[in-house]
Amino acid sequence: MNLRQLLRALIARRRVFFVALGAVVLAATLASLMMSKSYRATVSLLVDTRDEQSLGDALRPLVLPQERMSYLQTQVDILTSPKVARAVAQELRLEETPGALAALGMKRGRGERTEELLVEVLRRNFKAETSQSSVIQASFTCADPRWAAAIANAYAQAYVDTMLELRVAPTRKAAAWFDEQLKGLRAN
């Protein structure tokens, strides 16, 4: 079958062709009108891959690709953790804000169960991925563009706060231990 024969066949069956085309366009239009709108806000987080805990080489960069990718995946796991999602919910007071709950497809409730559900909804709508670079692309999707942006930005801030807490906590513990030892020595 050549092009001329194909065009003749389409012209001969043009009524069927246009009815089928119209049905497909109508179905696509109805489907797009029936689907709820969703907005995605994306933040980019630059991850410092230098090893600040090593005693040997000061601020040794993670050279091996496996080492670097493992570190970045750990950062993604921290970013998508329930602890960070809970910090986002508390920072924005999402449980107390009916507009935010509506944007997330939730109703206002009471108790600890609502907070657990809210954390699960946040985690389900939040995606973080990394590529070959040291940048994590994190995005949040919900029905309101302002809440999507606010929650994505709150995720970035909660991640930074969590990482700072994780880096400072061992030093605080060591300082407390040294203070106890010093008090014991002074008492003797």
C-alpha positions as CSV (number, residue, x, y, z in Angstrom):
1,M,0.0,0.0,0.0
2,N,1.5,3.3,-1.0
3,L,0.7,6.8,0.2
4,R,-1.9,7.5,-2.5
5,Q,-3.9,4.4,-1.7
6,L,-3.8,5.3,2.0
7,L,-5.2,8.8,1.3
8,R,-7.9,7.3,-0.9
9,A,-8.9,4.9,1.9
10,L,-9.0,7.8,4.4
11,I,-11.1,9.9,2.1
12,A,-13.5,7.1,1.5
13,R,-13.8,6.5,5.2
14,R,-13.6,10.1,6.3
15,R,-16.9,10.0,8.3
16,V,-15.6,7.1,10.4
17,F,-12.2,8.8,10.7
18,F,-13.8,12.1,12.0
19,V,-16.2,10.4,14.3
20,A,-13.3,8.4,15.9
21,L,-11.1,11.6,16.1
22,G,-14.0,13.5,17.7
23,A,-14.6,10.7,20.2
24,V,-10.9,10.7,21.2
25,V,-10.8,14.5,21.6
26,L,-14.0,14.5,23.6
27,A,-12.8,11.7,25.9
28,A,-9.4,13.5,26.5
29,T,-11.2,16.8,27.2
30,L,-13.6,15.1,29.7
31,A,-10.8,13.3,31.4
32,S,-8.7,16.5,31.8
33,L,-11.7,18.3,33.2
34,M,-12.6,15.6,35.7
35,M,-9.1,15.2,37.0
36,S,-8.2,17.3,40.0
37,K,-5.5,19.9,39.5
38,S,-2.2,19.3,41.2
39,Y,0.8,21.6,41.5
40,R,4.4,20.6,42.0
41,A,7.0,22.7,43.7
42,T,10.7,21.7,43.4
43,V,13.7,22.7,45.5
44,S,17.3,22.0,44.8
45,L,19.6,21.1,47.6
46,L,23.4,21.2,47.2
47,V,25.0,18.4,49.3
48,D,28.5,18.9,50.6
49,T,30.2,15.5,50.1
50,R,33.3,16.3,52.1
51,D,33.8,14.0,55.1
52,E,33.9,16.2,58.1
53,Q,34.2,13.3,60.6
54,S,37.5,11.9,59.4
55,L,40.6,12.7,61.5
56,G,43.1,11.9,58.8
57,D,42.7,14.2,55.8
58,A,40.9,17.4,56.9
59,L,37.7,17.7,54.9
60,R,38.5,14.8,52.6
61,P,36.2,14.7,49.6
62,L,34.4,11.4,48.9
63,V,36.4,10.3,45.8
64,L,35.0,6.9,45.0
65,P,31.8,7.0,43.0
66,Q,30.2,4.2,45.2
67,E,31.1,6.2,48.3
68,R,29.7,9.4,46.9
69,M,26.5,7.8,45.6
70,S,26.0,6.0,48.9
71,Y,26.4,9.3,50.8
72,L,23.9,11.0,48.5
73,Q,21.4,8.2,48.9
74,T,21.8,8.5,52.7
75,Q,21.0,12.2,52.4
76,V,17.9,11.4,50.3
77,D,16.8,8.9,52.9
78,I,17.2,11.5,55.7
79,L,15.3,14.1,53.6
80,T,12.4,11.7,53.0
81,S,12.3,10.4,56.6
82,P,9.3,10.7,59.0
83,K,11.4,12.9,61.3
84,V,11.8,15.6,58.6
85,A,8.1,15.2,57.5
86,R,7.0,15.7,61.2
87,A,9.3,18.8,61.4
88,V,7.6,20.2,58.3
89,A,4.1,19.6,59.7
90,Q,5.0,21.2,63.0
91,E,6.9,24.2,61.4
92,L,4.0,25.1,59.2
93,R,1.3,24.0,61.7
94,L,-0.4,22.0,59.0
95,E,-2.6,20.2,61.5
96,E,-4.2,23.5,62.6
97,T,-4.6,24.9,59.2
98,P,-7.8,23.9,57.3
99,G,-6.6,25.3,54.0
100,A,-3.4,23.2,54.1
101,L,-5.4,20.1,55.1
102,A,-7.8,20.7,52.2
103,A,-4.8,21.1,49.8
104,L,-3.5,17.8,51.0
105,G,-6.9,16.1,50.6
106,M,-7.4,15.7,54.4
107,K,-10.0,16.7,56.9
108,R,-9.4,18.3,60.2
109,G,-9.2,15.7,63.0
110,R,-7.9,15.3,66.5
111,G,-5.3,13.4,68.2
112,E,-2.0,11.7,67.4
113,R,-3.6,9.7,64.6
114,T,-4.1,12.9,62.6
115,E,-0.5,13.8,62.9
116,E,0.6,10.3,61.8
117,L,-1.8,10.5,58.8
118,L,-0.5,14.0,58.0
119,V,3.1,12.7,58.1
120,E,2.2,9.8,55.8
121,V,0.4,12.2,53.3
122,L,3.5,14.5,53.3
123,R,5.8,11.6,52.7
124,R,3.6,10.2,49.9
125,N,3.5,13.5,48.1
126,F,7.2,14.3,48.5
127,K,9.8,12.9,46.1
128,A,13.5,13.4,46.3
129,E,16.0,12.1,43.8
130,T,19.7,12.6,43.0
131,S,21.6,12.2,39.7
132,Q,25.3,12.1,39.1
133,S,25.8,15.5,40.7
134,S,25.8,16.6,44.3
135,V,22.4,18.2,44.0
136,I,19.2,16.6,45.3
137,Q,16.0,17.6,43.5
138,A,13.1,17.5,45.9
139,S,9.5,18.2,44.9
140,F,6.2,18.3,46.7
141,T,2.8,17.9,44.9
142,C,-0.6,19.1,46.2
143,A,-3.8,20.8,45.1
144,D,-2.7,24.4,46.0
145,P,0.4,26.0,44.4
146,R,1.1,28.2,47.5
147,W,1.1,25.2,49.9
148,A,3.1,23.1,47.5
149,A,5.8,25.8,47.5
150,A,5.6,26.4,51.2
151,I,5.9,22.7,52.0
152,A,8.8,22.1,49.6
153,N,10.7,25.1,51.1
154,A,9.9,23.8,54.6
155,Y,11.2,20.4,53.7
156,A,14.5,22.0,52.6
157,Q,14.8,24.0,55.9
158,A,13.8,20.9,58.0
159,Y,16.5,18.9,56.2
160,V,19.2,21.6,56.9
161,D,18.1,21.7,60.5
162,T,18.1,17.9,60.9
163,M,21.6,17.7,59.3
164,L,22.9,20.4,61.7
165,E,21.4,18.5,64.6
166,L,23.0,15.2,63.5
167,R,26.4,16.9,63.1
168,V,26.2,18.7,66.5
169,A,24.7,16.0,68.6
170,P,27.9,13.9,69.0
171,T,29.8,17.0,70.0
172,R,27.2,17.9,72.6
173,K,27.3,14.4,74.0
174,A,31.1,14.4,74.2
175,A,31.1,17.9,75.9
176,A,28.5,16.7,78.5
177,W,30.7,13.6,79.2
178,F,33.8,15.8,79.6
179,D,31.9,18.2,81.9
180,E,30.9,15.2,84.1
181,Q,34.5,13.9,84.2
182,L,35.7,17.4,85.0
183,K,33.2,17.8,87.8
184,G,34.3,14.4,89.2
185,L,38.0,15.4,89.1
186,R,37.3,18.7,90.8
187,A,35.3,17.0,93.5
188,N,38.3,14.8,94.3
